[in-house]
């Protein structure tokens, strides 16, 4: 019996190391609290947050909720605070916005950053109707929390900035300000992974945009294995304005600074920018699988050579 146990141990030990004596890559199980993922989306898209329009009380409540979740998940503020304040004019109206920025320190590449972003603002209240923006984009914000939870178990190699941008619906104002006034040197930001509308698809299709320009991103996406509940597709990188999503969300601000990006999103649906974009209309199984898939691809990007 002892001989068999020793042989088994040696077999497992040899399997764990490659021929160069380095630790072999171990497939990580993507774990996060699926119930919390859905619950956070439900909370952020509730009437309490009044559609989260930039500068409103609803947006301020959303900002406080995000900061509270970051704190609970051991996400650090980049400076003394999570908040990056900015102001802008849109359609002759003055707005005060607040980006919420959290930091996960990398294990080896501490001074190189991957920005994982999602915008938390939406359309607010129009003619008495609350535009709750469940898919657009409470889904992306709740996914940031899932990333933070995953990183507690598997810290990333690169440092990660979890960026909850404000003012996206008003011409990408939060991300524009971030890249023009970066908290870290702009040349140290290696990749942006942007999440905007990832919680519902009648065809179970999630698109990855941005692979056309960088092989390391294309390889990370192509290595992904589709599941029964999700098909990951490359597309919307070129074509006419309505087919090309390069400038459709906050990743555009990074693209304009020549920073590689991956944007994950779904096709527009019947509730896009309507007061019916509510929690009840998301697709929970698809959403959970979308978040799991994006984390899996992040892992490949984190291990890539840029």
C-alpha positions as CSV (number, residue, x, y, z in Angstrom):
1,X,0.0,0.0,0.0
2,X,2.8,2.4,0.9
3,X,4.5,1.8,-2.4
4,X,1.3,2.5,-4.4
5,X,0.8,5.8,-2.5
6,X,4.3,6.9,-3.1
7,X,4.1,6.1,-6.8
8,X,0.8,8.0,-7.1
9,X,2.3,11.0,-5.3
10,X,5.3,11.0,-7.7
11,X,3.0,10.8,-10.7
12,X,1.0,13.8,-9.5
13,X,4.2,15.7,-8.7
14,X,5.7,15.1,-12.1
15,X,2.4,16.1,-13.8
16,X,2.4,19.3,-11.9
17,X,5.8,20.4,-13.2
18,X,6.8,20.8,-16.8
19,X,10.1,19.7,-18.4
20,X,11.8,23.1,-17.6
21,X,11.1,22.7,-13.9
22,X,8.4,25.4,-14.0
23,X,5.0,25.1,-12.5
24,X,2.6,24.0,-15.2
25,X,-0.5,26.1,-15.9
26,X,-3.4,25.0,-13.8
27,X,-6.9,25.6,-15.0
28,X,-8.6,27.9,-12.6
29,X,-12.2,27.3,-11.6
30,X,-14.1,30.5,-12.2
31,X,-16.0,30.9,-9.0
32,X,-18.2,33.8,-7.8
33,X,-21.4,34.2,-5.9
34,X,-24.0,33.8,-8.7
35,X,-26.8,34.8,-6.3
36,X,-25.0,38.0,-5.4
37,X,-24.3,38.8,-9.1
38,X,-28.0,38.7,-9.8
39,X,-29.0,40.5,-6.6
40,X,-26.6,43.4,-7.2
41,X,-27.9,43.8,-10.7
42,X,-31.5,43.8,-9.3
43,X,-30.6,46.4,-6.7
44,X,-28.8,48.8,-9.1
45,X,-31.7,48.6,-11.5
46,X,-34.4,49.2,-8.9
47,X,-36.5,52.3,-8.8
48,X,-34.6,53.5,-5.7
49,X,-31.7,54.5,-8.0
50,X,-34.0,56.5,-10.3
51,X,-32.3,55.5,-13.5
52,X,-28.9,56.7,-12.3
53,X,-28.6,59.7,-14.5
54,X,-25.4,61.6,-14.0
55,X,-25.6,64.3,-11.3
56,X,-28.9,63.1,-9.8
57,X,-29.6,61.7,-6.4
58,X,-30.0,58.3,-7.9
59,X,-26.5,58.4,-9.4
60,X,-25.1,59.4,-6.0
61,X,-26.9,56.4,-4.4
62,X,-25.4,54.2,-7.1
63,X,-21.9,55.6,-6.5
64,X,-22.2,54.9,-2.7
65,X,-23.4,51.4,-3.4
66,X,-20.4,50.7,-5.7
67,X,-18.0,52.0,-3.1
68,X,-19.6,49.9,-0.4
69,X,-19.2,46.8,-2.5
70,X,-15.6,47.5,-3.4
71,X,-14.8,48.0,0.3
72,X,-16.5,44.7,1.2
73,X,-14.6,42.9,-1.5
74,X,-11.2,44.3,-0.4
75,X,-10.8,46.5,-3.5
76,X,-8.5,49.3,-2.7
77,X,-8.9,53.0,-3.6
78,X,-6.3,54.0,-6.0
79,X,-5.5,57.2,-4.1
80,X,-7.1,58.3,-0.8
81,X,-10.5,57.9,-2.3
82,X,-12.4,55.8,-4.8
83,X,-13.9,58.9,-6.4
84,X,-12.6,60.8,-9.5
85,X,-14.6,64.0,-9.8
86,X,-15.1,65.7,-13.1
87,X,-17.5,68.2,-14.8
88,X,-18.6,68.7,-18.4
89,X,-21.1,70.4,-20.6
90,X,-23.5,68.4,-22.7
91,X,-26.3,70.0,-24.8
92,X,-25.6,73.3,-23.0
93,X,-26.1,71.8,-19.6
94,X,-23.5,71.6,-16.9
95,X,-23.0,68.2,-15.2
96,X,-20.9,67.0,-12.3
97,X,-19.8,63.4,-12.7
98,X,-18.0,60.9,-10.5
99,X,-16.0,57.9,-11.7
100,X,-15.5,55.2,-9.1
101,X,-12.1,53.6,-9.3
102,X,-10.8,50.6,-7.4
103,X,-7.5,48.8,-7.5
104,X,-6.4,45.2,-7.3
105,X,-2.6,45.0,-7.0
106,X,-0.9,42.5,-9.3
107,X,1.2,39.7,-8.1
108,X,4.1,40.2,-10.5
109,X,3.4,43.1,-12.9
110,X,2.5,45.6,-10.3
111,X,3.2,48.7,-12.4
112,X,1.3,47.5,-15.5
113,X,-2.4,47.8,-15.5
114,X,-5.5,46.2,-17.1
115,X,-8.6,48.4,-16.8
116,X,-11.8,46.5,-16.5
117,X,-14.6,49.0,-17.0
118,X,-18.4,49.4,-17.0
119,X,-20.5,52.5,-16.8
120,X,-23.0,52.9,-14.0
121,X,-25.0,55.9,-15.3
122,X,-28.2,55.5,-17.4
123,X,-31.1,57.6,-18.7
124,X,-32.8,58.7,-15.5
125,X,-36.4,59.7,-15.4
126,X,-38.3,60.9,-18.5
127,X,-41.9,62.0,-18.5
128,X,-42.5,60.2,-15.2
129,X,-41.0,56.9,-16.4
130,X,-37.9,55.5,-14.7
131,X,-35.3,54.1,-17.1
132,X,-33.7,51.6,-14.8
133,X,-31.1,50.3,-17.2
134,X,-30.8,46.7,-16.0
135,X,-28.9,45.4,-19.0
136,X,-27.6,48.9,-19.8
137,X,-25.5,48.8,-17.6
138,X,-26.2,47.5,-14.1
139,X,-25.2,44.2,-15.7
140,X,-21.6,45.5,-16.3
141,X,-21.3,47.0,-12.8
142,X,-22.4,43.8,-11.1
143,X,-19.9,41.9,-13.1
144,X,-17.1,44.1,-11.7
145,X,-18.0,42.9,-8.3
146,X,-17.8,39.3,-9.5
147,X,-14.3,40.0,-10.8
148,X,-13.3,41.4,-7.4
149,X,-14.6,38.3,-5.7
150,X,-12.7,36.1,-8.2
151,X,-9.5,38.0,-7.6
152,X,-9.6,37.3,-3.8
153,X,-9.1,33.7,-4.7
154,X,-6.9,34.2,-7.8
155,X,-5.0,37.5,-7.7
156,X,-4.1,38.8,-11.2
157,X,-0.5,39.1,-12.5
158,X,-1.2,42.6,-13.7
159,X,-2.6,45.3,-11.4
160,X,-6.2,45.8,-12.2
161,X,-8.3,49.0,-12.1
162,X,-12.0,48.3,-11.7
163,X,-13.5,51.4,-13.3
164,X,-17.1,52.3,-12.8
165,X,-17.5,55.2,-15.2
166,X,-20.1,57.9,-15.0
167,X,-21.4,60.0,-18.0
168,X,-21.2,57.3,-20.6
169,X,-24.7,58.0,-21.8
170,X,-23.7,61.7,-22.3
171,X,-20.9,61.0,-24.8
172,X,-18.5,58.8,-22.8
173,X,-17.6,61.6,-20.5
174,X,-16.3,59.6,-17.6
175,X,-13.9,57.5,-19.6
176,X,-12.8,60.5,-21.6
177,X,-11.8,62.2,-18.4
178,X,-10.1,59.1,-17.1
179,X,-7.7,58.8,-20.0
180,X,-7.1,62.5,-20.2
181,X,-6.4,62.6,-16.4
182,X,-5.1,59.1,-15.6
183,X,-4.6,58.0,-12.1
184,X,-1.6,56.0,-13.2
185,X,0.8,56.8,-16.2
186,X,-1.2,56.2,-19.4
187,X,1.7,54.2,-20.9
188,X,1.3,51.7,-18.1
189,X,-2.3,50.9,-19.0
190,X,-1.9,47.9,-21.3
191,X,-5.4,46.8,-22.0
192,X,-9.0,47.9,-21.5
193,X,-11.8,45.3,-21.0
194,X,-15.1,47.0,-21.2
195,X,-18.5,45.5,-20.2
196,X,-21.7,47.1,-21.5
197,X,-24.9,45.2,-21.8
198,X,-24.0,41.6,-21.1
199,X,-27.1,40.1,-19.4
200,X,-29.6,39.1,-22.1
201,X,-29.7,37.7,-25.6
202,X,-32.4,35.8,-27.3
203,X,-29.8,34.0,-29.4
204,X,-27.4,33.4,-26.5
205,X,-24.8,35.5,-28.3
206,X,-22.1,37.6,-26.7
207,X,-19.8,39.6,-28.9
208,X,-16.2,40.4,-28.4
209,X,-15.1,43.5,-30.2
210,X,-11.5,44.7,-30.6
211,X,-9.7,41.5,-31.6
212,X,-9.1,42.6,-35.2
213,X,-6.3,44.9,-34.1
214,X,-4.3,42.8,-31.7
215,X,-3.4,39.1,-32.1
216,X,-3.0,38.4,-28.4
217,X,-6.6,39.5,-27.9
218,X,-7.8,37.5,-30.8
219,X,-6.0,34.4,-29.6
220,X,-7.5,34.8,-26.1
221,X,-11.0,34.9,-27.5
222,X,-10.5,32.1,-30.1
223,X,-9.3,29.7,-27.4
224,X,-12.6,30.1,-25.6
225,X,-14.9,27.1,-25.8
226,X,-18.6,27.9,-26.2
227,X,-21.2,26.5,-23.8
228,X,-24.8,25.4,-24.3
229,X,-26.0,28.7,-22.9
230,X,-23.5,31.1,-24.6
231,X,-21.9,31.6,-28.0
232,X,-19.0,34.0,-28.0
233,X,-18.6,35.7,-31.4
234,X,-16.0,38.0,-32.9
235,X,-17.5,40.8,-34.8
236,X,-18.7,44.4,-35.0
237,X,-15.1,45.6,-35.5
238,X,-15.7,47.1,-39.0
239,X,-18.4,48.2,-41.3
240,X,-21.1,50.9,-41.3
241,X,-21.7,53.0,-38.3
242,X,-24.5,50.7,-36.9
243,X,-22.4,47.5,-37.5
244,X,-19.1,48.9,-36.1
245,X,-19.1,49.1,-32.3
246,X,-15.6,50.5,-31.9
247,X,-16.9,53.8,-30.7
248,X,-20.1,52.6,-29.1
249,X,-19.1,52.6,-25.4
250,X,-16.3,53.6,-23.0
251,X,-13.6,51.4,-24.7
252,X,-13.6,54.1,-27.5
253,X,-11.8,56.5,-25.1
254,X,-9.0,53.9,-24.7
255,X,-8.9,53.1,-28.4
256,X,-8.3,56.8,-29.2
257,X,-5.2,56.6,-26.9
258,X,-4.0,53.6,-28.8
259,X,-4.7,51.3,-25.9
260,X,-5.8,47.7,-26.9
261,X,-9.3,46.9,-25.9
262,X,-11.9,44.1,-25.7
263,X,-15.5,45.2,-25.5
264,X,-18.1,42.6,-24.5
265,X,-21.7,43.3,-25.3
266,X,-24.9,42.0,-26.9
267,X,-27.0,43.1,-29.8
268,X,-29.6,45.9,-29.1
269,X,-32.9,44.4,-27.9
270,X,-36.4,45.6,-27.7
271,X,-35.9,47.3,-24.3
272,X,-32.7,49.1,-25.2
273,X,-32.9,52.7,-23.9
274,X,-36.6,52.2,-22.8
275,X,-38.2,52.2,-19.4
276,X,-38.7,48.4,-19.8
277,X,-35.0,47.6,-19.5
278,X,-35.8,46.0,-16.1
279,X,-34.3,43.2,-14.0
280,X,-37.3,41.0,-14.9
281,X,-36.2,41.0,-18.6
282,X,-32.6,39.9,-18.2
283,X,-31.6,36.2,-18.9
284,X,-30.1,35.0,-15.7
285,X,-28.4,31.8,-17.0
286,X,-27.0,33.7,-20.0
287,X,-25.7,36.5,-17.7
288,X,-24.0,34.2,-15.3
289,X,-22.3,32.3,-18.1
290,X,-21.3,35.6,-19.8
291,X,-19.6,36.8,-16.6
292,X,-17.8,33.5,-16.2
293,X,-16.7,33.6,-19.9
294,X,-15.4,37.1,-19.6
295,X,-13.4,36.2,-16.5
296,X,-12.0,33.2,-18.3
297,X,-10.8,35.4,-21.2
298,X,-9.4,37.9,-18.8
299,X,-7.2,35.2,-17.4
300,X,-5.8,34.5,-20.8
301,X,-5.2,38.2,-21.4
302,X,-3.5,38.5,-18.0
303,X,-1.1,35.7,-19.0
304,X,-0.4,37.1,-22.5
305,X,2.7,38.8,-23.8
306,X,1.7,42.3,-25.0
